[in-house]
Amino acid sequence: MLKNINPLLSGELLNVLRTMGHGDDIALVDRNFPATSIANGKPVIRLDGSSVNDAAAAILSVLPLDSFVSHPVKRMEVVGEDSSLMPEVQQEMATLLKTLEGDNDSAKMESLERFAFYEAAKQAFAVVVTGEARGYGCFLLKKGVIFS
């Protein structure tokens, strides 16, 4: 056990987060996401007992978001709906981001159409699969830098 480290952050996940470089994405997804095929040999980390937002809070407790891009967090759009529609799971992520990042650009999410999200996720450094049962609990987090 480590002090002040969220217990959802396993050694495997901490190593992935530490190994990622500035600008790398990590896919944080719900239990229905085709993680293994999308990852195509890249790390797939399972957090089956957690919600996507609990996992995001744990990851964002140690991972800086990229301040050099306008939207360091991307979300999967709901198929057949206006891109501005955010289901409850995504609204909760928006609230979490605002709590952690304030009103700056890091708190803003960009939406990606489902298949565009899949293509972007294929480029991710790793995929973290949660036990999130609600659909569209799929996000990409872009790693930033620590300046101090």
VMD Tcl script that draws the C-alpha trace (Angstrom):
set ca {
  {0.00 0.00 0.00}
  {1.08 3.56 -0.65}
  {-0.04 6.67 1.16}
  {-2.16 9.19 -0.73}
  {-2.48 6.97 -3.81}
  {-6.01 6.02 -4.83}
  {-6.37 2.22 -4.47}
  {-7.77 2.03 -8.03}
  {-4.29 2.96 -9.25}
  {-2.69 -0.46 -9.48}
  {1.02 -0.84 -10.09}
  {0.27 -1.72 -13.71}
  {-1.85 1.39 -14.22}
  {0.65 3.65 -12.43}
  {3.41 2.31 -14.67}
  {1.36 3.03 -17.80}
  {0.56 6.57 -16.63}
  {4.22 7.16 -15.75}
  {5.47 5.77 -19.07}
  {3.12 7.87 -21.19}
  {4.61 11.01 -22.71}
  {3.21 14.48 -23.27}
  {0.43 14.31 -25.82}
  {-0.24 10.59 -25.40}
  {-3.86 9.58 -24.88}
  {-5.27 6.99 -22.54}
  {-8.68 5.55 -23.37}
  {-10.96 5.26 -20.34}
  {-13.97 3.19 -21.33}
  {-17.10 1.41 -20.19}
  {-17.50 -2.37 -19.97}
  {-19.04 -2.68 -23.45}
  {-16.12 -1.08 -25.30}
  {-14.18 -3.43 -27.66}
  {-10.97 -2.79 -25.70}
  {-8.83 -5.75 -26.73}
  {-9.42 -5.37 -30.46}
  {-9.02 -1.57 -30.32}
  {-5.82 -1.82 -28.23}
  {-4.31 -4.29 -30.73}
  {-1.51 -5.40 -28.42}
  {-1.19 -2.21 -26.39}
  {-1.87 -2.45 -22.65}
  {-5.45 -3.15 -21.56}
  {-5.98 -2.55 -17.86}
  {-9.17 -3.77 -16.21}
  {-10.87 -1.92 -13.38}
  {-14.02 -4.03 -13.48}
  {-15.29 -2.98 -10.06}
  {-15.20 0.75 -10.68}
  {-17.32 3.32 -12.44}
  {-15.70 5.30 -15.22}
  {-15.92 8.49 -13.16}
  {-14.28 6.90 -10.09}
  {-11.50 5.65 -12.36}
  {-11.18 9.11 -13.94}
  {-10.91 10.75 -10.52}
  {-8.15 8.30 -9.55}
  {-6.25 8.76 -12.82}
  {-6.60 12.53 -12.79}
  {-5.25 12.64 -9.24}
  {-1.83 11.89 -10.78}
  {-2.15 12.61 -14.52}
  {-1.88 16.20 -15.73}
  {-4.15 17.06 -18.64}
  {-2.59 18.66 -21.72}
  {-2.80 22.45 -21.51}
  {-1.51 22.91 -25.07}
  {-4.70 21.66 -26.74}
  {-8.18 23.12 -26.56}
  {-9.88 19.84 -25.54}
  {-7.63 17.36 -23.71}
  {-10.67 15.19 -22.96}
  {-12.78 13.66 -25.69}
  {-16.05 11.77 -25.29}
  {-17.99 9.40 -27.53}
  {-21.10 10.94 -29.09}
  {-24.45 9.22 -28.70}
  {-25.30 7.52 -32.00}
  {-28.13 9.22 -33.86}
  {-28.27 12.23 -31.54}
  {-27.05 15.80 -31.70}
  {-23.37 16.00 -30.74}
  {-24.20 18.31 -27.84}
  {-26.29 15.64 -26.08}
  {-24.45 14.28 -23.04}
  {-25.89 11.30 -21.18}
  {-25.67 11.27 -17.39}
  {-22.30 9.47 -17.31}
  {-20.78 12.21 -19.48}
  {-22.42 14.97 -17.46}
  {-20.81 13.48 -14.37}
  {-17.43 13.55 -16.13}
  {-17.98 17.20 -17.05}
  {-18.71 17.97 -13.39}
  {-15.61 16.07 -12.28}
  {-13.44 17.94 -14.78}
  {-14.82 21.29 -13.66}
  {-14.15 20.36 -10.03}
  {-10.58 19.26 -10.77}
  {-9.62 21.74 -13.48}
  {-11.81 24.78 -12.79}
  {-13.20 26.76 -15.69}
  {-10.12 26.54 -17.91}
  {-9.94 24.67 -21.21}
  {-8.86 21.44 -19.51}
  {-12.40 21.14 -18.15}
  {-13.93 21.17 -21.63}
  {-14.69 17.99 -23.55}
  {-14.86 17.54 -27.28}
  {-17.22 14.98 -28.76}
  {-16.25 12.42 -31.38}
  {-18.63 10.35 -33.48}
  {-18.57 6.68 -32.42}
  {-16.34 5.36 -35.20}
  {-14.07 8.41 -35.06}
  {-13.71 7.70 -31.34}
  {-12.74 4.09 -32.12}
  {-10.10 5.31 -34.58}
  {-8.72 7.80 -32.06}
  {-8.70 5.11 -29.34}
  {-6.60 2.86 -31.61}
  {-3.86 5.48 -31.28}
  {-4.12 5.57 -27.47}
  {-1.15 4.47 -25.38}
  {-3.39 2.10 -23.40}
  {-7.02 1.27 -22.71}
  {-8.49 1.23 -19.20}
  {-11.72 -0.78 -19.04}
  {-14.02 0.01 -16.14}
  {-17.12 -1.76 -14.89}
  {-19.24 1.20 -16.01}
  {-22.63 -0.22 -17.04}
  {-24.02 2.95 -18.58}
  {-23.45 3.36 -22.29}
  {-21.23 6.09 -23.70}
  {-18.94 6.09 -20.68}
  {-15.99 6.34 -23.07}
  {-13.35 9.05 -22.90}
  {-9.86 9.88 -24.12}
  {-7.56 11.74 -21.74}
  {-4.50 13.50 -23.20}
  {-1.48 13.65 -20.92}
  {0.09 17.04 -20.30}
  {3.25 18.18 -18.58}
  {4.15 19.21 -15.05}
  {5.96 22.53 -15.05}
  {7.36 22.53 -11.52}
}
mol new
graphics top color blue
foreach p $ca { graphics top sphere $p radius 0.5 }
foreach p [lrange $ca 0 end-1] q [lrange $ca 1 end] { graphics top cylinder $p $q radius 0.2 }
display resetview
